[in-house]
Amino acid sequence: MKFKVEQSARQDVIAALWSETLASAYQMMKMLDCRHLPVISETGRLVGILSDRDVQRGMIVPLATTADLYPKAEIPEDALVSEFMSSPVVSVDRSDSISKAARLPVFDLRSGPSRTYWHNQESKKKRERK
């Protein structure tokens, strides 16, 4: 029996609107104690993902401090989620198998492919050689 994504995925997903302010999305992330939020359009279509690093890029940090000192960092009132979210997003359908989802590349545009992705690719090459 193949397990489907819908069997293990959360049903109650909370997302940020791409048109909302970065500050309100950041407040939601702090309230939910999460580091990533899916970003949707007004029609509910997935258009991006907002990470804590994306939020940091939107912060104004006074000189003589660092971005690690959040109490002194501020988010401009007019900064929008759409300006700082990462896009496009690679996703799977809820009816897809877990194995298909596990084969998706994990990629961060700022730092390149993750070690997990490279490990999976190397494992795949070893299996193909046998």
N, C-alpha and C positions, 0 to 999 in steps of 0.2 A: 504494500500500500504506500503510495506517495503522499507525503505530507504537503499540504498547501500553505501558502503564506498566511491565508486568513485563519488558519488553525493556531498560529502562534503570534500573529501581529495584534497590537492593541487596536481596539475598536473605538476608543474614546480619544482620538488624536486632537491635540490642541495646536492651532496654527496661528501665525501672524498674518495679517493682511499686508500685501505689498505696498499699500497706500498709507498705512499707519506710520506714526512717528517711531523713530529708532528708540527713543526714550521709553515709550509705552511698551514696545516689544521687549526691551531690556528689563523693565519692571516685571513683565510676565515671566521672563526667564528666571529672575531672582525668586519670584514667588513660587514657581514650580520647581526650583532648584535643578534646572536643566541647563545644558550647554548648547543645545541646538533646537531650533524651531523650524518646522516646515513653513514655507511662505506660499500663500495662495492668492489668487486674483479675486476680484469681487464675485466672479462666477463660480469660485470654488476649485479652479484648475491649479494644480501644483506648478509654481513658477520659479521656485528657488528654495534655498535653505539659509537660515541665519545662524551663525555660530557666535560664540563668545568672542572669538578673534575678529569677526566682522564688526561686532559692536565696538571693540577696542579701536579699530581703525576709524570709527566715527567720533571717538572721544577727543576732546580738546584737553590737553594736559598742560597745566601751567609750567613755565620754565622752572628749573631747579627741582623738579619732581620726575618720577617715572610713571609709565602706564600702570605699574603694579600698585600704585597708591590711588586706588579708586576713589576714596573720599574727596580727593582734590581734583579728580578728572570730571569733566562735564560733557554732556551730550547736547549739541545745539538743538534748540527747540524745533527748528525747521528741517532737521535731518530725517529723511524717510528710509524705511526698511528697503525699498527698491533700489536705493543708491548704494547700499552696503551688502546686500545679500549675495550669496554665491549662486550662480546660475550658468548653464542649465543643470538640471538635476536628473540623474539616472535613477529610474525606479522600476519596480515590477508591479504587475497586476496582482490583486489579492487572490486570483485563481491560479497563479503560477506556482510551481513547486518550490519548496525550500531549497532544493539543490540548484535550481536556476538562480535564485537570489544569492546563494553562496558563491556562485561563479562570477558575479559582477565584480568589476575592478573597483578597488577602494583607491580613490585618487584625490589628493588635495592639491589644488592649483598653485598654492604657495610653496609647498615643499616637495611636490612630485609624488609618485606612487608610494604607497605605504609599504612597510616591510611585509605585512600580511599578504598584500597583493603579489609582491615578488616571490614570497615563499610559495604561494599557491601556483604561480607560473612555473617555478622550478620543480615543484612536485609533479605538475602536469607533464613537463618535459621528461622527467625520469620515468613516469609511467608509460609514455609513448615510446621510449627507447627499449622497453622490456618486451 
